[in-house]
Amino acid sequence: MIATMPLSIQRDRFGPRMLWLAAAMLAGSAYSTLDYAVTGSGDGLTHALLWALIAVMGVIAANTRSAYRFLFSCAFWVTVEFLFYIVLKTFALDDDVELGPLNMALLVSLLFLVGYVIGQWIWPTRAILRLAPEQKTDEPPKALYWWLTVSFIGFKLMFWVLMMAVGGGDTALEVAQATQNGGAAYLFKIPTLAQASYFLILLFAYKHGLYRRTAVLMTLWLIADGVLGAARYALVTTILINLLLCHLYVRPIRLLYLILLTPILVFVITFFGYVRNIAVGDAGVYLEAMTTFLDERELMFKLFMARLDMLPQMAEAFRLDQLHQLKNEGGMSYVYAFLHAIPRGIWPGKPPLTAAYVTEQTNPFVFADGVNIYPSIMLEGYINLLWPGALLIGVVIAKFSDLYEKALLQGSLRAQAFALMAFSFPMALINEGMHSNIFGSLIYLFAIYALWLMITRSVLGRRSSARLARP
């Protein structure tokens, strides 16, 4: 039976509370701006920009109208992104950071958020589609269940076959480099369809009470797989996606509970990020890392904050911009984003990704080791169209968010499954920008997912596959 949202949650006063918060933050911004005007202190401007950022984040949250609707929404992920990567990171930066470039990075971030608010006003937050509790869904044909199950197992086995074929290495960087060679990065996206099969089974379980045991077994498989491969992102998203579907279709998850869960998620991110740089799947390394974390408890916080490298990268890029050492793309990186799939063998002069270009300029030694640092979609907007570029891309991402939530909350089962493959949207896109692997991967995943659905229809017939086209 399908659950419905309690009316008390629909009518909570989350929106007004967030607007009061925004008003208080704007007052703090005005005071800091006045202090900057009187004293000329760069710190005053930094504080003013931070207060303004928090205020606009409050407006973004308030536009969702309720705490229930805010949780796991695109607005939620935008506020989480800026809270950790921008606000908290600003406080964690060393005193020797130049305030001029830092303030430029904060200003371009503020412009992006203002653009996102404008987009929210143009495309208001969507409601959540629910079926009436008394309506029961006919159980889909068994052929569909077996197709999804076999697809999940088959694509999982395909991944391990590919891993053995390329050899890989002990560390995550070595594995990543091995899977990139000869265009193998796209080949390694095909096993991602195992996630699509899993999400469809999961949706049947949460929305319609079907295939629950299979959903549990697949979830345990993914968690074990994530632990063995030190796949921190897979572990965190598997947990959060189950919470999201529970929140939507079973019972509401309170924001406080998610806040209490945050230290555990931070531990997962930092712990497995730590072991990935030593050796993947080595039990001895796991035990040694756990001992290290217990002995040096502050290490977790340091490693987590070190991973939030987007703001320092932006500030360094703006420092180079002040020295006229950063080129202006003139909007071309947005064009290149749609040409990312063209192999470099066919197009030898294909421009590098935005992250690759910025990292090469700001951190050449890191770039030489094969590592890219997030440049952010805000910096990419500035590189293309200067300050208006950051504002405009905020509006564009708000539109993308609207399309994403339409698929996730009001779409068919197959649309919802694809949306879950881009879980936490638009966080990754904000981190990496449009001309990035993440955007290219979304386009490629959509293509192979559509092809897989066509094969599903051919194998099962129109009647069985039509079930995926229904809510």
C-alpha positions as CSV (number, residue, x, y, z in Angstrom):
1,M,0.0,0.0,0.0
2,I,1.3,3.4,-0.9
3,A,1.7,6.0,1.9
4,T,0.5,9.6,1.7
5,M,2.1,12.7,3.2
6,P,0.6,13.9,6.5
7,L,-1.1,17.2,6.1
8,S,0.8,18.6,9.2
9,I,4.0,18.2,7.3
10,Q,2.6,20.1,4.3
11,R,1.6,23.0,6.5
12,D,4.7,23.4,8.7
13,R,6.3,26.8,9.0
14,F,9.7,25.9,7.6
15,G,9.5,28.5,4.8
16,P,8.8,31.5,7.1
17,R,11.5,30.4,9.5
18,M,14.1,30.3,6.8
19,L,13.1,33.7,5.6
20,W,13.6,35.1,9.1
21,L,17.0,33.4,9.1
22,A,17.7,35.1,5.8
23,A,16.7,38.5,7.1
24,A,19.0,38.1,10.1
25,M,21.9,37.0,7.9
26,L,21.3,40.0,5.6
27,A,21.4,42.3,8.6
28,G,24.8,40.8,9.5
29,S,25.9,41.3,5.9
30,A,24.8,45.0,6.0
31,Y,26.7,45.5,9.3
32,S,29.9,43.9,7.9
33,T,29.6,45.9,4.7
34,L,29.4,49.1,6.7
35,D,32.4,48.0,8.7
36,Y,34.3,47.4,5.5
37,A,33.3,50.8,4.2
38,V,34.5,52.5,7.4
39,T,37.7,50.5,8.1
40,G,38.6,49.2,4.6
41,S,39.3,45.8,6.2
42,G,39.3,42.9,3.8
43,D,38.0,40.7,6.6
44,G,34.9,42.9,6.8
45,L,34.1,42.3,3.1
46,T,34.7,38.6,3.6
47,H,32.2,38.5,6.5
48,A,29.7,40.5,4.5
49,L,29.9,38.1,1.6
50,L,29.6,35.1,4.0
51,W,26.5,36.5,5.7
52,A,25.0,37.3,2.3
53,L,25.7,33.7,1.1
54,I,24.0,32.2,4.1
55,A,21.0,34.6,3.6
56,V,20.5,33.5,0.0
57,M,20.8,29.8,1.0
58,G,18.0,30.5,3.5
59,V,15.9,31.9,0.7
60,I,16.6,28.9,-1.5
61,A,15.5,26.6,1.3
62,A,12.4,28.7,2.1
63,N,11.3,28.5,-1.6
64,T,10.6,24.8,-1.1
65,R,7.9,25.8,1.5
66,S,8.3,22.9,3.9
67,A,11.0,21.0,5.7
68,Y,9.5,17.8,4.2
69,R,9.8,19.0,0.7
70,F,13.2,20.6,1.3
71,L,14.9,17.3,2.4
72,F,16.7,15.6,-0.4
73,S,15.5,18.2,-2.9
74,C,17.8,20.0,-5.4
75,A,17.6,23.0,-3.1
76,F,18.8,20.8,-0.2
77,W,21.8,19.7,-2.2
78,V,22.6,23.2,-3.3
79,T,22.6,24.5,0.3
80,V,24.7,21.5,1.5
81,E,27.2,22.1,-1.3
82,F,27.7,25.8,-0.3
83,L,27.6,25.2,3.4
84,F,30.5,22.7,3.3
85,Y,32.5,23.7,0.3
86,I,32.2,27.5,0.7
87,V,31.0,28.6,4.1
88,L,32.8,26.1,6.4
89,K,35.8,26.0,4.1
90,T,36.2,29.8,4.4
91,F,36.6,29.5,8.2
92,A,39.1,26.6,7.8
93,L,41.4,28.5,5.4
94,D,44.8,29.6,6.7
95,D,45.3,33.3,7.5
96,D,47.9,33.6,4.7
97,V,45.2,33.2,2.0
98,E,45.0,36.4,0.0
99,L,41.7,38.1,0.8
100,G,41.3,39.7,-2.7
101,P,41.0,36.5,-4.7
102,L,39.1,34.8,-1.8
103,N,36.5,37.6,-1.9
104,M,36.2,37.3,-5.6
105,A,35.5,33.5,-5.2
106,L,32.9,34.3,-2.6
107,L,31.3,37.0,-4.8
108,V,31.0,34.7,-7.8
109,S,29.4,32.1,-5.5
110,L,26.9,34.6,-4.3
111,L,26.0,35.6,-7.9
112,F,25.4,31.9,-8.7
113,L,23.1,31.5,-5.7
114,V,21.2,34.7,-6.7
115,G,20.7,33.3,-10.2
116,Y,19.5,30.0,-8.7
117,V,16.9,31.9,-6.6
118,I,15.7,33.7,-9.8
119,G,15.4,30.3,-11.4
120,Q,13.3,29.0,-8.5
121,W,10.9,31.9,-8.9
122,I,10.6,31.2,-12.6
123,W,10.2,27.5,-12.1
124,P,8.6,26.9,-8.6
125,T,9.2,23.8,-6.6
126,R,7.3,20.8,-7.9
127,A,4.8,18.8,-5.8
128,I,5.4,15.1,-5.2
129,L,3.2,12.7,-7.2
130,R,1.4,10.2,-5.1
131,L,-1.2,7.5,-5.8
132,A,-4.2,7.1,-3.6
133,P,-3.7,4.5,-0.8
134,E,-6.7,2.4,-1.8
135,Q,-5.2,1.9,-5.3
136,K,-3.2,-1.2,-5.6
137,T,-0.9,-1.9,-8.4
138,D,-1.1,-5.1,-10.3
139,E,2.0,-7.1,-9.9
140,P,4.2,-6.8,-13.0
141,P,4.9,-9.9,-15.1
142,K,7.5,-12.3,-13.7
143,A,9.5,-11.8,-16.9
144,L,10.2,-8.2,-15.9
145,Y,11.4,-9.2,-12.4
146,W,13.8,-11.8,-13.8
147,W,15.1,-9.4,-16.5
148,L,15.9,-6.8,-13.9
149,T,17.6,-9.3,-11.6
150,V,19.6,-10.9,-14.3
151,S,20.6,-7.5,-15.7
152,F,21.8,-6.5,-12.2
153,I,24.0,-9.6,-11.8
154,G,25.2,-9.5,-15.4
155,F,26.4,-5.9,-15.4
156,K,28.0,-6.5,-12.0
157,L,30.0,-9.4,-13.4
158,M,30.8,-7.4,-16.4
159,F,32.4,-4.8,-14.2
160,W,34.7,-7.3,-12.6
161,V,35.6,-8.9,-15.9
162,L,36.6,-5.4,-17.2
163,M,38.6,-4.7,-14.1
164,M,40.6,-8.0,-14.5
165,A,41.1,-7.2,-18.2
166,V,42.7,-3.8,-17.6
167,G,44.7,-4.9,-14.5
168,G,44.1,-1.7,-12.6
169,G,46.4,-1.3,-9.6
170,D,46.4,-1.1,-5.8
171,T,45.4,2.5,-5.3
172,A,42.3,4.3,-6.5
173,L,44.4,6.6,-8.7
174,E,46.0,3.6,-10.4
175,V,42.6,2.0,-11.0
176,A,41.2,5.2,-12.4
177,Q,44.2,5.6,-14.8
178,A,43.8,2.1,-16.0
179,T,40.1,2.5,-16.8
180,Q,40.8,5.7,-18.7
181,N,43.3,4.2,-21.1
182,G,42.3,3.7,-24.7
183,G,38.8,5.2,-24.1
184,A,38.0,2.6,-21.5
185,A,36.3,5.2,-19.3
186,Y,33.2,5.0,-21.5
187,L,33.4,1.2,-21.6
188,F,33.3,1.2,-17.8
189,K,30.1,3.2,-17.8
190,I,28.2,0.3,-19.2
191,P,28.2,-1.7,-15.9
192,T,26.5,1.3,-14.3
193,L,23.3,-0.1,-15.8
194,A,23.4,-2.5,-12.8
195,Q,22.4,0.6,-10.8
196,A,19.5,1.2,-13.1
197,S,18.2,-2.4,-12.5
198,Y,18.7,-2.0,-8.8
199,F,16.8,1.3,-8.7
200,L,13.9,-0.1,-10.5
201,I,13.7,-3.0,-8.1
202,L,14.0,-0.6,-5.2
203,L,11.2,1.6,-6.6
204,F,8.9,-1.4,-6.9
205,A,9.8,-2.2,-3.3
206,Y,9.2,1.2,-1.8
207,K,6.3,2.4,-3.9
208,H,4.4,-0.8,-4.4
209,G,5.6,-3.3,-1.8
210,L,7.0,-5.7,-4.4
211,Y,10.3,-7.6,-4.5
212,R,11.4,-6.4,-1.0
213,R,13.7,-9.4,-0.3
214,T,15.4,-8.9,-3.6
215,A,15.8,-5.2,-2.9
216,V,17.4,-6.0,0.5
217,L,19.8,-8.6,-1.1
218,M,20.9,-6.1,-3.8
219,T,21.4,-3.4,-1.2
220,L,23.6,-5.7,0.9
221,W,25.5,-6.7,-2.3
222,L,26.2,-3.0,-3.1
223,I,27.3,-2.2,0.4
224,A,29.7,-5.1,0.5
225,D,30.9,-4.2,-2.9
226,G,31.5,-0.6,-1.8
227,V,33.4,-1.7,1.3
228,L,35.7,-4.1,-0.6
229,G,36.3,-1.4,-3.3
230,A,36.6,1.5,-0.8
231,A,33.9,3.2,-2.9
232,R,32.9,5.9,-0.5
233,Y,30.5,7.6,-2.9
234,A,28.6,4.4,-3.6
235,L,28.3,3.6,0.1
236,V,27.0,7.1,1.0
237,T,24.6,7.3,-1.9
238,T,23.2,3.8,-1.3
239,I,22.3,4.7,2.3
240,L,20.9,8.1,1.3
241,I,18.9,6.8,-1.7
242,N,17.1,4.3,0.6
243,L,16.4,7.2,3.1
244,L,15.1,9.3,0.2
245,L,12.6,6.6,-1.0
246,C,11.6,5.9,2.6
247,H,11.0,9.7,3.0
248,L,8.9,9.8,-0.1
249,Y,6.9,6.7,0.1
250,V,6.9,5.2,3.6
251,R,7.3,7.7,6.3
252,P,9.0,11.2,6.6
253,I,12.6,11.4,7.7
254,R,13.2,14.4,9.9
255,L,16.0,16.8,9.1
256,L,17.3,16.4,12.6
257,Y,17.8,12.6,12.1
258,L,19.9,13.3,8.9
259,I,22.0,15.9,10.8
260,L,22.7,13.2,13.5
261,L,23.6,10.8,10.7
262,T,26.1,13.3,9.2
263,P,29.1,12.3,11.4
264,I,28.8,8.7,10.3
265,L,28.6,9.7,6.6
266,V,31.6,12.0,7.1
267,F,33.5,9.1,8.7
268,V,32.7,6.8,5.7
269,I,33.9,9.5,3.2
270,T,37.1,10.2,5.0
271,F,38.0,6.6,6.1
272,F,37.5,5.1,2.7
273,G,39.1,8.1,1.0
274,Y,42.1,7.5,3.2
275,V,42.4,3.8,2.4
276,R,41.8,4.3,-1.3
277,N,45.1,6.2,-1.5
278,I,47.0,3.2,0.1
279,A,45.5,0.0,-1.2
280,V,42.0,-1.0,-2.3
281,G,40.5,-4.2,-0.8
282,D,43.4,-4.9,1.6
283,A,42.0,-6.0,5.0
284,G,45.3,-5.2,6.7
285,V,45.2,-1.6,5.4
286,Y,41.6,-1.3,6.6
287,L,42.6,-2.4,10.1
288,E,45.7,-0.1,10.2
289,A,43.6,2.8,9.0
290,M,41.0,2.2,11.7
291,T,43.7,2.1,14.3
292,T,45.1,5.4,13.0
293,F,41.7,7.0,13.1
294,L,41.1,5.9,16.7
295,D,44.5,7.1,17.8
296,E,44.3,10.4,16.0
297,R,40.7,11.4,16.2
298,E,41.3,14.9,14.8
299,L,42.6,13.3,11.6
300,M,39.0,12.6,10.3
301,F,38.2,16.3,10.5
302,K,41.4,17.4,8.8
303,L,41.1,14.9,6.0
304,F,37.4,15.8,5.4
305,M,38.2,19.5,5.3
306,A,41.2,18.9,3.0
307,R,38.8,17.2,0.5
308,L,36.8,20.4,0.3
309,D,39.3,21.9,-2.2
310,M,37.0,23.8,-4.5
311,L,37.2,27.2,-2.8
312,P,41.0,27.3,-2.6
313,Q,41.1,26.3,-6.3
314,M,38.7,29.2,-7.1
315,A,40.7,31.7,-5.1
316,E,44.0,30.6,-6.8
317,A,42.3,30.9,-10.2
318,F,41.1,34.4,-9.4
319,R,44.7,35.3,-8.3
320,L,45.9,34.2,-11.7
321,D,43.1,36.2,-13.3
322,Q,44.3,39.3,-11.6
323,L,47.6,38.7,-13.2
324,H,46.0,38.1,-16.6
325,Q,47.1,34.5,-16.7
326,L,43.7,32.9,-17.1
327,K,42.1,32.8,-20.5
328,N,38.6,33.8,-21.3
329,E,36.6,31.0,-23.0
330,G,34.0,33.3,-24.4
331,G,31.2,30.7,-23.9
332,M,33.1,28.0,-25.8
333,S,33.5,25.6,-22.9
334,Y,29.7,25.2,-22.9
335,V,29.9,24.1,-26.6
336,Y,32.7,21.7,-25.8
337,A,30.6,20.1,-23.0
338,F,28.4,18.6,-25.7
339,L,31.4,17.4,-27.8
340,H,33.1,15.7,-24.9
341,A,32.3,12.2,-26.3
342,I,34.4,12.7,-29.4
343,P,37.6,10.7,-29.0
344,R,40.9,12.6,-28.9
345,G,42.1,10.3,-31.6
346,I,39.6,11.7,-34.0
347,W,39.9,15.3,-32.6
348,P,43.6,15.6,-31.5
349,G,43.2,19.3,-30.6
350,K,40.1,18.7,-28.4
351,P,40.3,21.3,-25.6
352,P,40.9,20.0,-22.1
353,L,38.1,19.9,-19.5
354,T,37.6,23.0,-17.5
355,A,39.0,21.2,-14.4
356,A,42.0,20.0,-16.3
357,Y,42.8,23.5,-17.6
358,V,42.4,25.3,-14.3
359,T,44.3,22.6,-12.4
360,E,47.1,22.7,-14.9
361,Q,47.4,26.5,-14.3
362,T,47.0,26.6,-10.6
363,N,48.5,23.3,-9.4
364,P,50.8,21.9,-12.2
365,F,52.4,19.4,-9.9
366,V,49.1,17.8,-8.9
367,F,48.0,17.9,-12.6
368,A,51.2,16.1,-13.6
369,D,50.2,13.2,-11.2
370,G,46.9,12.8,-13.1
371,V,44.7,14.6,-10.5
372,N,42.2,17.3,-11.3
373,I,40.8,19.7,-8.6
374,Y,37.2,20.9,-8.8
375,P,37.1,24.4,-10.4
376,S,33.3,24.9,-9.8
377,I,30.6,25.8,-12.2
378,M,30.8,29.4,-10.8
379,L,34.4,29.9,-11.9
380,E,33.6,28.3,-15.2
381,G,30.8,30.8,-15.7
382,Y,33.2,33.6,-14.9
383,I,35.8,32.2,-17.4
384,N,33.2,32.2,-20.1
385,L,31.1,35.3,-19.5
386,L,32.8,37.1,-16.6
387,W,30.5,38.1,-13.7
388,P,27.2,37.8,-15.6
389,G,28.2,34.3,-16.4
390,A,28.0,33.2,-12.8
391,L,24.5,34.7,-12.4
392,L,23.2,33.2,-15.7
393,I,24.6,29.7,-15.0
394,G,22.7,29.8,-11.7
395,V,19.5,30.3,-13.6
396,V,20.3,27.5,-15.9
397,I,21.1,25.1,-13.1
398,A,17.8,26.0,-11.5
399,K,16.1,25.0,-14.7
400,F,18.0,21.7,-14.8
401,S,16.9,21.2,-11.2
402,D,13.3,21.6,-12.2
403,L,13.7,19.0,-15.0
404,Y,15.5,16.6,-12.6
405,E,12.8,16.9,-9.9
406,K,10.1,16.4,-12.6
407,A,11.7,13.0,-13.4
408,L,12.4,12.1,-9.8
409,L,9.1,13.0,-8.2
410,Q,6.5,13.0,-11.0
411,G,8.0,10.8,-13.7
412,S,7.5,7.1,-14.7
413,L,9.4,4.3,-13.0
414,R,12.1,4.4,-15.7
415,A,12.4,8.2,-15.4
416,Q,12.8,7.9,-11.6
417,A,15.4,5.2,-11.9
418,F,17.5,7.4,-14.2
419,A,17.1,10.4,-11.9
420,L,18.4,8.2,-9.0
421,M,21.5,7.5,-11.1
422,A,22.2,11.3,-10.8
423,F,21.5,11.3,-7.1
424,S,22.4,14.5,-5.2
425,F,21.9,16.6,-8.4
426,P,23.2,19.3,-8.9
427,M,26.1,18.9,-6.4
428,A,28.5,17.2,-8.7
429,L,27.7,19.5,-11.6
430,I,28.3,22.6,-9.4
431,N,31.7,21.1,-8.3
432,E,33.0,20.2,-11.8
433,G,31.2,22.6,-14.2
434,M,29.5,21.9,-17.5
435,H,32.6,21.0,-19.5
436,S,33.4,18.1,-17.2
437,N,33.4,14.4,-17.0
438,I,30.2,14.5,-14.9
439,F,28.2,16.2,-17.6
440,G,29.7,14.0,-20.3
441,S,28.8,10.9,-18.2
442,L,25.2,12.1,-17.8
443,I,24.8,12.3,-21.6
444,Y,26.5,9.0,-22.1
445,L,24.5,7.3,-19.4
446,F,21.3,8.6,-20.8
447,A,22.2,7.1,-24.2
448,I,23.1,3.6,-22.9
449,Y,20.1,3.6,-20.6
450,A,17.8,4.4,-23.4
451,L,19.4,1.6,-25.5
452,W,19.0,-0.8,-22.6
453,L,15.3,0.1,-22.3
454,M,14.9,-0.5,-26.0
455,I,16.5,-4.0,-25.6
456,T,14.2,-4.6,-22.6
457,R,11.2,-3.9,-24.7
458,S,12.5,-6.1,-27.5
459,V,13.2,-9.0,-25.1
460,L,10.1,-8.7,-22.9
461,G,7.6,-7.3,-25.4
462,R,5.5,-4.2,-25.1
463,R,3.1,-5.4,-22.3
464,S,5.9,-6.3,-19.8
465,S,8.1,-3.3,-20.5
466,A,5.1,-0.9,-20.5
467,R,5.0,-1.3,-16.7
468,L,8.2,0.8,-16.4
469,A,6.4,3.7,-18.2
470,R,3.8,4.0,-15.5
471,P,4.2,6.0,-12.2
